[in-house]
Amino acid sequence: MVVLRAGPVTVGGVTLDNHLLLAAGVLGTTGASLSRMLARGAGGVVTKSIGPLPKDGHAGPCVTLLDNGVLNAMGLPNPSREFTGELSALGNKPVIVSIFGANPGEFAEVAGWFKGMAAGVELNLSCPHAEGYGAAIGVDPDLVEKCTRAVSALGMPTWVKLTPNVTDITAIGKAAERGGASAIVAINTVKAMRISTGLRRPVLGNRYGGLSGEAIFPVAVRCVYELYEACKIPIIGCGGISTADNVIEMMMAGARAVEIGSAVQRDIGVFESIKNDLYAKKGVETEEIVGCAHG
């Protein structure tokens, strides 16, 4: 397997300690949990998604574990602006705040709360189970461009997380690029569901949810590959990554860094494990492998 040279990496206007980030929605609920993941080897962390108003989320059950993934429908529960207090102890650490809103104005409002407090923001335009938010906006290139522009105008590093639940993800990526995005994050969860044959009803309280984990890794690789050929801004790969070889494969598809989520649920030490396999003193530079599968 190809190994990388260790050291900081700058992606989308944010300098990370390494190529590995904690994905949004996993242990990103408090400053303490974010600090814990940084201490356990994450090169950067993305918080839970924060919106313009406090939100309780969907009624349970909200999560079910599958053999090769996780199905969830949390419904974007969050404390809204009160979350700013969780960042005070993190100092200048590479913390990206995931944000959501129903329109460009709400995105700009929430992003403004974190200006000067976080390294950047990640626009959640891709959650598949929150009515009026996330993918409800992220499937429309015009809205994606407007929401991205409203936030990028604040002068903050602006990452845009895309949904795979579209016919052409490159159209959405190009819209984010036109809106001034600093980077694209691909992908969020795949819309899915399971039914309990014993109960004769969907296993999730919301019926539909988002599938993450190893099952969606090939989908994420394909999306990153397509976006690399269509867009010029950096891409952060996300979806089913659990090994160092997965990281290399995602980078060969075109990613400059990766986010890891569901794998943390199975192994809290996954960042340390991947780092041990991913880096070596005589490893190659990032530029040598990013996008090398294209040709």
Disulfide bonds with the S-S distance in Angstrom:
none
